[in-house]
Amino acid sequence: MDLKTGTTPIAFLSSFILAKMENKNPSGSIKDRITETTLIELKNSNVINIGYNLISILNGEFAVSFAFFCAKKGYKCNIVCS
């Protein structure tokens, strides 16, 4: 299984119905692309650095993805669910 963000496989359910297999994303979340892109852009803009503690108000799949990519990239995170 390829665990790269942005390579979500497509399942052909019939000749005219396709389904994206979002459960194959690195954290299993549909929010993986936006989360990883956001963290990369913040890092490239020198807004965040490794070891920073990121605090965010999130819930659901975005929270799962955020926690996964923070851990993967070396950031600490605190998530406040509303």
C-alpha positions in Angstrom: 0.0 0.0 0.0 1.3 3.4 -1.0 1.2 5.8 2.0 2.0 9.0 0.1 -0.4 11.9 0.4 -2.0 12.8 -3.0 -2.0 9.3 -4.4 -5.5 8.1 -3.3 -6.4 5.1 -5.3 -9.6 4.9 -7.4 -12.0 1.9 -7.2 -14.0 1.2 -10.4 -17.4 0.1 -9.1 -18.9 -0.2 -12.5 -18.2 1.2 -16.0 -19.5 4.6 -14.9 -19.1 4.7 -11.1 -15.8 5.5 -9.6 -15.0 5.8 -5.9 -11.9 7.4 -4.2 -10.5 5.1 -1.5 -9.8 7.8 1.1 -9.2 5.2 3.7 -5.9 4.5 2.0 -4.6 8.0 2.8 -1.7 8.0 5.4 -4.0 8.8 8.4 -7.1 7.3 6.8 -8.6 10.8 6.6 -10.0 12.7 3.6 -8.3 15.8 5.1 -4.7 14.6 4.7 -3.9 16.7 1.6 -5.0 20.0 3.1 -3.4 19.2 6.5 0.0 18.3 5.0 -0.1 21.2 2.6 -0.9 23.6 5.4 1.9 22.4 7.6 4.4 22.5 4.7 3.4 26.1 3.8 3.7 27.2 7.4 7.1 25.6 7.7 8.3 27.1 4.4 7.1 30.5 5.5 9.1 30.2 8.8 5.8 30.5 10.8 6.5 27.1 12.6 9.6 25.1 13.3 10.3 21.5 14.5 9.5 21.2 18.2 6.8 23.9 18.2 3.6 23.1 20.1 0.7 23.7 17.7 -2.7 24.4 19.3 -5.8 24.2 17.1 -9.6 23.9 17.5 -10.5 21.0 15.3 -12.8 18.0 15.3 -13.5 14.8 13.3 -11.2 13.8 10.4 -9.3 17.1 10.4 -8.3 16.5 14.0 -7.1 13.0 13.2 -5.1 14.1 10.2 -3.6 17.1 12.1 -2.4 14.9 14.9 -1.0 12.3 12.5 1.0 14.9 10.4 2.2 16.8 13.5 3.6 13.6 14.9 5.1 12.6 11.5 6.8 16.0 11.0 8.0 16.5 14.6 5.6 19.0 15.9 3.8 18.7 19.2 0.0 19.4 19.0 -2.9 20.1 21.3 -6.3 19.8 19.8 -9.3 21.4 21.3 -12.6 19.9 20.2 -15.6 22.1 20.1 
